[in-house]
Amino acid sequence: MVAGVGKSTSPAGRADAISQASARDTPQSYQPPTHNQAIVAPKQLNNRPKDENIPPEKNMNPNNQKNNTTSQYPMQQFQSTGPAEPAKLNDTIVTEVSLELNVNDGAFTRTVCALPQNLDALGIGTLLTDSNLQLQSPQDIISIQTPPAAEKILIRGNFSSGNRKQPAKLSSGAVPASYLFQLADDLQNSCHLWGQTGCVHATALSDGQKSMLFIEDVARYNAFDKLIGKAFLEGVTLSDKFLIMMGRLTGGIVKRAAAVGLGMLVSRSAVTSLAIDLGKQHNITIVGFLRGNRMNVYNEGNWKIGGEG
């Protein structure tokens, strides 16, 4: 267990600590337009720092603003206090599309509702985490087509099928607690779509010294699968990596981690009982509520967390 990380001495103390952590995390993340604001451009509504204001080593996603991931939608905003008539405003809404994933002419199909970004990685990641098709290397892939070139995510490859095998060895390592606190801050500072819309999940892959890859999506499972698919396509091995995410850490995420060989999962949010139980079963280190100056280590498995950096 990390020094300084543990349960409060009383339920009231623990609830107060979680409340304070939530209060620190939420107000700075997403500020919707208010009744007394005029209709303005999305960047003026966004209180997150712009890309150019984040040091390069802290910015996991420098090209995010170049992607067509949001739209402006008119709305009427009612408030409990103020004028009786609603304010007419524009709101920045994240883009979500429904697409069919089709592998080898129907050998594997899945309907996905996702952010239209990194769709090739989403397709490959889904195969790696949630199918009975075996991918050994990027050379097994013949072609990937995604919109607008195709109406679906179409993948063709030399994939074998059969019962899924668990990795022979999960990733392992040691990481200072101080690095995890810094990584959590870097992750939040890179979540520009969350700052604009309050409507995405973010994940990042790290080797314990630096962040390697960053992904956002409207669904936590999509964000996980995209990250794994992107690592696979770019030849990034997982044997010495762990994953950090913004959203809740659930049993389904732990199952995916076990399938691809990740030995530690870290979340800024809450952890479910099934996530902890499966983490113990697979010897996966489970960390939750990594916010501000505290975190909860529920299971210290393949990855060890130290008190010094």
Rosetta blueprint (number, residue, H / E / L):
1 M L
2 V L
3 A L
4 G L
5 V L
6 G L
7 K L
8 S L
9 T L
10 S L
11 P H
12 A H
13 G H
14 R H
15 A H
16 D H
17 A H
18 I H
19 S H
20 Q H
21 A H
22 S H
23 A H
24 R H
25 D H
26 T L
27 P L
28 Q L
29 S L
30 Y L
31 Q L
32 P L
33 P L
34 T L
35 H L
36 N L
37 Q L
38 A L
39 I L
40 V L
41 A L
42 P H
43 K H
44 Q H
45 L H
46 N L
47 N L
48 R L
49 P L
50 K L
51 D H
52 E H
53 N H
54 I L
55 P L
56 P L
57 E L
58 K L
59 N L
60 M L
61 N L
62 P L
63 N L
64 N H
65 Q H
66 K H
67 N L
68 N L
69 T L
70 T E
71 S E
72 Q E
73 Y E
74 P E
75 M E
76 Q E
77 Q E
78 F L
79 Q L
80 S L
81 T L
82 G L
83 P L
84 A L
85 E L
86 P L
87 A E
88 K E
89 L E
90 N E
91 D E
92 T E
93 I E
94 V E
95 T L
96 E L
97 V E
98 S E
99 L E
100 E E
101 L E
102 N E
103 V E
104 N L
105 D L
106 G L
107 A L
108 F E
109 T E
110 R E
111 T E
112 V E
113 C E
114 A E
115 L L
116 P L
117 Q L
118 N L
119 L H
120 D H
121 A H
122 L H
123 G H
124 I H
125 G H
126 T H
127 L H
128 L H
129 T H
130 D H
131 S L
132 N L
133 L E
134 Q E
135 L L
136 Q L
137 S L
138 P H
139 Q H
140 D H
141 I E
142 I E
143 S E
144 I E
145 Q E
146 T L
147 P L
148 P L
149 A L
150 A L
151 E L
152 K L
153 I E
154 L E
155 I E
156 R E
157 G E
158 N L
159 F L
160 S E
161 S E
162 G L
163 N L
164 R L
165 K L
166 Q L
167 P L
168 A L
169 K L
170 L L
171 S L
172 S L
173 G E
174 A E
175 V E
176 P E
177 A H
178 S H
179 Y H
180 L H
181 F H
182 Q H
183 L H
184 A H
185 D H
186 D H
187 L H
188 Q H
189 N H
190 S L
191 C L
192 H H
193 L H
194 W H
195 G H
196 Q H
197 T H
198 G L
199 C L
200 V L
201 H E
202 A E
203 T E
204 A E
205 L E
206 S E
207 D L
208 G L
209 Q L
210 K L
211 S E
212 M E
213 L E
214 F E
215 I E
216 E E
217 D E
218 V L
219 A L
220 R H
221 Y H
222 N H
223 A H
224 F H
225 D H
226 K H
227 L H
228 I H
229 G H
230 K H
231 A H
232 F H
233 L H
234 E L
235 G L
236 V L
237 T L
238 L L
239 S L
240 D L
241 K L
242 F E
243 L E
244 I E
245 M E
246 M L
247 G L
248 R L
249 L E
250 T L
251 G H
252 G H
253 I H
254 V H
255 K H
256 R H
257 A H
258 A H
259 A H
260 V H
261 G L
262 L L
263 G L
264 M E
265 L E
266 V E
267 S E
268 R L
269 S L
270 A L
271 V E
272 T L
273 S H
274 L H
275 A H
276 I H
277 D H
278 L H
279 G H
280 K H
281 Q H
282 H H
283 N L
284 I L
285 T E
286 I E
287 V E
288 G E
289 F E
290 L E
291 R E
292 G L
293 N L
294 R E
295 M E
296 N E
297 V E
298 Y E
299 N E
300 E L
301 G L
302 N L
303 W E
304 K E
305 I E
306 G E
307 G L
308 E L
309 G L
